[in-house]
């Protein structure tokens, strides 16, 4: 519940959204940075305002006043992605690389260096030209500061970064690195290095400088939006009509002479799923955070203005880059035995979980990869391995065979035990698995494993501690166009926590390592994306991975996002999949350039 005295609907249902007096009357006191700009907030018609329900928690934003994308607590997931632009964007759905702040690039023949060409005429929000020197400054800052996101990576991979002129920047690598541009210079999902204005950040402590002052126009990215009001309970972002890109032809994304049709973005903090559903049902929200199928299905049936990525049909969404697995600590008994891990896999009826827990809105996954166009050839290349190692097969007979072979027998209560000690599998997770986790636990119980599902607030700390002997649900945020990234999560260098989560859990939580697997990944690292040799290397790596089964694939993860067609159209859908529809990803600006007002 929101703790403001007046309901937010008094603003959401207004004919216009804006105006200092209306805001002050509705929301009460504002922080200093916001209050300084109240008088400058104009009125914007409701049908040119995009109202998004999401971000934060408990009705409050957690990042208010943190404009510096590298400061502690900063996030691009609550609108700030509209401020930053990438040198490139990548749309996984279209398998398309889109030059933006850059116009092109070239690698050296041995991939030991990379030259990027910067687009002429790009500007920061304060009118200062954006140049190669800003790129040089940002990456050198990251290289010398391990406290910053990407700092460790830049120190590991970069020998030097230098701007030879305003429109050319050169990256020299410590070792050949054919994937550097895709991984760090292209915005996609949650990834991509956010560039900083040298003329503002030079001389500042990047860990302390918050870069927020609405009166000064801070933060001022190169994107077409600026923050005009920001507190714990409200966030308004207005279009900058002087955006540099309006004079540039970005092909089908934005024609020369065009600005985004969204004049104002209003963020309403997430409270709970029911509140989100209510605001979408009453047409107060235009775009929402992902909902479970049990909520979005009746919501769309009730309000015909609402659609999902697949309109009013299952699966009511699209596959995210985060395929889910059941994880265990492979250093602890009995999970250090691949045969026991395989017994767990055979105990799971994934299709039943999808039918009951997600009302049929989903599909199982055989491997920890999202089913995206660029990855499908790799799926096909290991069909022979999946026949030998059927990760999606439900077979209680196989469970019994493997457990008995390892000396286990069922006790009087029907649970597997050895030496008087039962295997106990407490499964941890959070709200997105509230309808699926309990089903998994029940399936394990029927297979002879004592199991229960819970959502303690410290579950991630337990999982990563190295001491938790149960299991947990989590995803893989890694590969979307090239198989290397997910495989790299399982290399030995990532087998222990190193102060980060390596792509959303990565291998640091399973603590698995295999030297033969490492050799294949090391070879793959030197083979560029798109090279046919990757098919054979992927097959070699997965032959080891599938035999060992360090994590247990369960299902593809979906975003079930409600979108309202009352005021806005051209949403990303199954018939128009130009990009994923998550406002919390770095590709959010691409959607802003595409959606159109109904009238």
Long-range contacts (C-beta under 8 A, 24 or more apart in sequence): 1-59, 1-271, 1-275, 2-59, 2-233, 2-269, 2-271, 3-59, 3-60, 3-233, 4-28, 4-233, 8-268, 9-279, 9-282, 9-284, 11-266, 12-51, 12-266, 12-268, 12-279, 12-284, 12-285, 13-284, 14-46, 15-45, 15-46, 16-43, 16-44, 16-45, 16-46, 17-43, 17-44, 17-46, 17-49, 17-51, 17-236, 17-264, 17-266, 18-42, 18-43, 18-44, 18-236, 18-264, 19-43, 23-229, 23-234, 27-231, 27-233, 27-234, 30-229, 30-231, 31-64, 31-65, 31-230, 31-231, 33-65, 33-212, 33-213, 33-214, 33-215, 33-230, 34-214, 34-229, 34-230, 34-231, 36-213, 36-214, 36-215, 37-214, 37-215, 37-228, 37-229, 38-229, 40-228, 41-228, 41-229, 41-236, 41-238, 42-238, 44-238, 44-263, 44-264, 45-263, 46-567, 47-567, 47-597, 47-598, 47-599, 48-261, 48-262, 48-263, 48-264, 48-597, 49-262, 49-263, 49-264, 49-265, 49-266, 50-262, 50-264, 50-265, 50-266, 50-286, 50-287, 50-568, 50-592, 50-595, 51-266, 51-268, 51-284, 51-285, 51-286, 51-287, 52-79, 52-265, 52-266, 52-267, 52-268, 52-285, 52-286, 52-287, 52-288, 52-583, 53-268, 53-270, 53-275, 53-276, 53-279, 53-280, 53-284, 53-285, 53-287, 53-288, 53-289, 54-78, 54-267, 54-268, 54-269, 54-270, 54-276, 54-287, 54-288, 54-289, 54-583, 54-584, 55-79, 55-235, 55-267, 55-269, 55-270, 55-289, 55-584, 56-232, 56-269, 56-270, 57-269, 57-270, 58-269, 58-271, 59-233, 59-269, 59-270, 59-271, 60-232, 60-233, 60-269, 61-230, 61-231, 61-232, 61-233, 61-235, 61-267, 61-269, 64-230, 64-231, 64-232, 64-235, 65-210, 65-212, 65-230, 66-210, 66-212, 67-210, 67-211, 67-212, 67-218, 67-219, 67-227, 68-206, 68-209, 68-210, 68-211, 68-212, 68-219, 69-149, 69-194, 69-196, 69-219, 70-148, 70-149, 70-194, 70-196, 70-206, 70-207, 71-206, 71-207, 71-208, 71-209, 71-210, 71-211, 72-207, 76-190, 76-194, 76-584, 76-586, 77-190, 77-584, 77-585, 78-235, 78-267, 78-584, 79-227, 79-235, 79-237, 79-265, 79-267, 79-583, 79-588, 80-219, 81-583, 81-584, 81-585, 81-586, 81-587, 81-588, 81-589, 82-223, 82-224, 82-225, 82-237, 82-265, 82-588, 82-589, 82-592, 83-125, 83-219, 83-220, 83-221, 83-223, 83-225, 83-226, 83-227, 83-237, 84-187, 84-194, 84-195, 84-221, 84-222, 84-223, 84-586, 85-187, 85-221, 85-222, 85-223, 85-245, 85-589, 86-185, 86-186, 86-187, 86-192, 86-586, 87-116, 87-118, 87-135, 87-185, 87-186, 87-195, 88-181, 88-185, 88-186, 88-187, 89-186, 89-187, 89-188, 89-586, 89-587, 89-589, 89-590, 90-182, 90-186, 90-187, 90-188, 90-480, 90-481, 90-587, 91-188, 91-578, 91-579, 91-580, 91-587, 91-590, 92-188, 92-189, 92-321, 92-370, 92-372, 92-373, 92-374, 92-480, 92-481, 92-580, 93-318, 93-372, 93-373, 93-572, 93-577, 93-578, 93-579, 93-580, 94-373, 94-577, 94-578, 94-579, 95-372, 95-373, 95-374, 95-481, 97-182, 97-186, 98-250, 98-251, 98-253, 98-590, 100-187, 100-250, 101-130, 101-195, 101-222, 102-185, 105-181, 105-185, 107-178, 107-181, 107-528, 110-176, 111-173, 111-176, 111-177, 111-178, 111-526, 111-528, 112-172, 112-173, 112-175, 112-176, 112-177, 113-170, 113-171, 113-172, 113-173, 114-170, 114-171, 114-173, 114-177, 114-180, 114-181, 115-168, 115-169, 115-170, 115-171, 116-168, 116-169, 116-170, 116-171, 116-181, 116-185, 117-167, 117-168, 118-166, 118-167, 118-168, 118-169, 119-167, 119-248, 120-167, 121-244, 121-247, 121-248, 122-222, 122-244, 122-245, 123-222, 123-244, 124-197, 124-199, 124-220, 124-221, 124-222, 125-217, 125-219, 125-220, 125-221, 125-222, 125-223, 125-226, 125-240, 126-197, 126-217, 126-220, 127-242, 128-197, 128-199, 129-166, 130-195, 130-197, 130-222, 130-244, 131-163, 131-166, 131-167, 132-163, 132-164, 132-165, 132-166, 132-167, 132-168, 132-169, 133-163, 133-166, 133-198, 134-195, 134-196, 134-197, 134-198, 135-161, 135-163, 135-169, 135-195, 136-161, 136-162, 136-163, 136-169, 137-196, 137-198, 137-201, 137-202, 138-193, 138-194, 138-195, 138-196, 138-198, 139-171, 139-193, 141-196, 141-201, 141-206, 142-193, 145-206, 145-207, 147-207, 148-206, 148-207, 150-184, 150-193, 152-498, 152-499, 152-500, 153-184, 176-526, 178-526, 178-527, 178-528, 178-529, 179-482, 179-484, 179-485, 179-525, 179-528, 179-529, 182-481, 182-482, 182-529, 183-485, 187-586, 187-587, 188-480, 188-585, 188-586, 188-587, 189-321, 189-477, 189-480, 189-580, 189-582, 189-585, 189-586, 189-587, 190-477, 190-584, 190-585, 190-586, 191-586, 192-586, 195-222, 223-589, 224-259, 224-260, 224-589, 224-592, 225-265, 225-592, 232-269, 233-269, 234-266, 234-267, 234-268, 235-266, 235-267, 236-264, 236-265, 236-266, 236-267, 237-264, 237-265, 237-266, 237-267, 238-263, 238-264, 238-265, 239-263, 239-264, 250-593, 253-590, 253-593, 253-594, 254-593, 258-593, 260-592, 260-593, 261-595, 261-596, 261-597, 262-592, 262-595, 265-592, 276-562, 277-562, 280-306, 280-562, 280-564, 281-306, 283-564, 283-566, 285-562, 285-564, 286-563, 286-564, 286-566, 286-567, 286-568, 287-561, 287-562, 287-563, 287-564, 287-581, 287-583, 288-561, 288-562, 288-563, 289-561, 289-584, 290-317, 290-432, 290-558, 290-559, 290-560, 290-561, 290-582, 291-560, 291-561, 291-562, 292-358, 292-432, 292-434, 292-435, 292-560, 293-358, 293-359, 293-360, 293-361, 293-362, 293-560, 294-359, 294-435, 296-560, 296-562, 297-359, 297-361, 299-562, 300-562, 305-564, 305-565, 305-566, 306-562, 306-563, 306-564, 306-565, 307-562, 307-563, 307-564, 307-565, 307-571, 307-573, 308-560, 308-561, 308-562, 308-563, 309-559, 309-561, 309-563, 309-572, 309-573, 309-574, 309-577, 309-581, 310-573, 310-574, 311-573, 311-574, 314-359, 314-360, 314-361, 315-358, 315-360, 315-361, 315-362, 315-363, 315-558, 315-560, 316-361, 316-558, 316-560, 317-361, 317-558, 317-559, 317-560, 317-561, 318-558, 318-559, 318-574, 318-577, 318-580, 318-581, 319-370, 319-371, 319-372, 319-556, 319-557, 319-558, 320-370, 320-475, 320-556, 320-557, 320-558, 320-559, 320-580, 320-582, 321-370, 321-372, 321-477, 321-478, 321-480, 322-370, 322-475, 322-476, 322-477, 322-504, 322-557, 323-365, 323-367, 323-368, 323-369, 323-370, 323-475, 323-476, 323-553, 323-555, 323-556, 323-557, 324-365, 324-433, 324-473, 324-474, 324-475, 324-553, 324-554, 324-555, 324-556, 324-557, 325-368, 325-473, 325-474, 325-475, 325-476, 325-551, 325-552, 325-553, 325-554, 326-427, 326-440, 326-471, 326-472, 326-473, 326-551, 326-552, 326-554, 327-463, 327-471, 327-472, 327-473, 327-474, 327-505, 327-509, 327-510, 327-551, 327-552, 328-470, 328-471, 328-510, 328-551, 328-552, 329-466, 329-468, 329-469, 329-509, 329-510, 329-511, 330-510, 330-511, 330-512, 330-550, 331-466, 331-511, 332-469, 334-406, 334-423, 335-469, 337-406, 338-547, 338-548, 338-549, 339-402, 339-405, 339-406, 340-402, 340-403, 340-406, 340-423, 341-548, 341-549, 341-550, 341-552, 342-398, 342-402, 342-549, 343-398, 343-399, 343-402, 343-403, 343-447, 344-425, 344-444, 344-449, 344-471, 344-552, 345-391, 345-393, 345-549, 345-552, 346-393, 346-394, 346-395, 346-396, 346-398, 346-399, 346-402, 346-447, 347-394, 347-396, 347-399, 347-443, 347-444, 347-446, 347-447, 347-448, 347-449, 348-394, 348-440, 348-443, 348-444, 348-552, 348-554, 349-394, 349-443, 350-392, 350-394, 350-554, 350-555, 351-394, 352-394, 352-439, 352-443, 353-436, 353-439, 353-440, 353-443, 353-554, 353-555, 354-555, 356-439, 357-435, 357-436, 357-439, 358-435, 358-436, 358-555, 358-558, 361-558, 361-560, 362-555, 362-556, 362-558, 363-555, 363-556, 364-392, 364-553, 364-554, 364-555, 364-556, 365-392, 365-553, 365-554, 365-555, 365-556, 366-391, 366-392, 366-553, 367-391, 367-542, 367-546, 367-553, 368-476, 368-486, 368-551, 368-553, 369-476, 369-479, 369-483, 369-486, 370-479, 370-480, 370-556, 371-556, 372-480, 372-481, 374-480, 374-481, 374-482, 375-479, 375-480, 375-481, 375-482, 375-483, 377-535, 378-483, 378-534, 378-535, 378-538, 381-535, 381-538, 381-539, 382-538, 382-539, 382-542, 382-546, 385-539, 385-542, 385-543, 385-546, 386-546, 388-546, 389-546, 389-547, 389-549, 391-546, 391-549, 391-552, 391-553, 392-553, 396-446, 396-447, 399-447, 399-448, 400-448, 403-448, 410-448, 413-450, 414-448, 415-445, 415-448, 415-449, 415-450, 416-448, 416-449, 422-450, 423-449, 423-450, 424-449, 424-450, 424-451, 424-469, 424-470, 425-449, 425-450, 425-451, 425-470, 425-471, 426-451, 426-452, 426-453, 426-454, 426-470, 426-471, 427-451, 427-452, 427-453, 427-454, 427-470, 427-471, 427-472, 427-473, 428-453, 428-454, 428-455, 428-456, 428-459, 428-462, 428-463, 428-468, 428-470, 428-471, 428-472, 428-473, 429-453, 429-455, 429-459, 429-472, 429-473, 429-474, 430-455, 430-459, 431-455, 433-473, 436-473, 436-555, 437-473, 440-473, 440-554, 463-509, 464-497, 464-501, 464-508, 464-509, 466-497, 466-511, 472-509, 473-554, 474-504, 474-505, 474-509, 475-504, 475-505, 475-557, 476-503, 476-504, 476-505, 476-506, 477-503, 477-504, 477-505, 478-503, 478-504, 478-506, 481-529, 482-529, 482-534, 483-524, 483-534, 483-538, 483-541, 484-521, 484-524, 484-525, 484-529, 484-534, 487-517, 487-520, 487-521, 487-524, 487-538, 487-541, 487-545, 488-521, 488-525, 490-517, 490-521, 490-545, 490-550, 491-517, 491-518, 491-521, 491-522, 492-518, 493-518, 507-550, 510-550, 510-551, 512-548, 512-550, 512-551, 514-544, 514-548, 516-544, 517-541, 517-544, 517-545, 517-548, 520-544, 565-598, 566-598, 567-597, 567-598, 568-595, 568-596, 568-597, 568-598, 569-595, 569-596, 569-597, 569-598, 570-594, 570-595, 570-596, 571-595
